[in-house]
Amino acid sequence: MENDKANLQKLLSQLSKEDYCYLTTKGHKTGNPHEIEIWFGVEETSIYLLSGGGDKSHWVKNLLADPNVTVRIAKQTFTGLARVV
């Protein structure tokens, strides 16, 4: 388990040099997948995104309704649970 975390941290550190990522959420009204291109930051094994519109942004509304998300950076795709911090 510790080795997996170290490998993820190393991979994310390498990917942090990319300019943007692609976040896919499930539409809070339609349930359809919704993908956006967005800047991101990495800290250890976490990926952080900044919403300029706060909780009024559609992607934030989407992840509040269903926190299951996919994040693609370069050719790497990650699934996870999102939360507002």
Steps between C-alpha positions, in 0.01 A plus 500: 500500500778744594679415174180579302477841668866574424454398135187717468677794659794464258267472198294803603817699561609429143155583361482827696713656227204479260304822442153359556292190567161376389236449768196286426198523729144373467252778422295581809183539291550268202731235641704522179882514515634856490868568427686826550859611450635667812823605669605288793753464779645192668588449867629152584220266379227763461397699194358847565281703264393861548148610416490865400123492542509330839206268557312664212721326240321211334786258562488578873122449505556171319755364745292612797213289361728205417861511619617219267731665247762420240809714451720464192847654497699443183443129426427398860143464625404487867167429667420638840264672738491879491426735785491874550772635729 
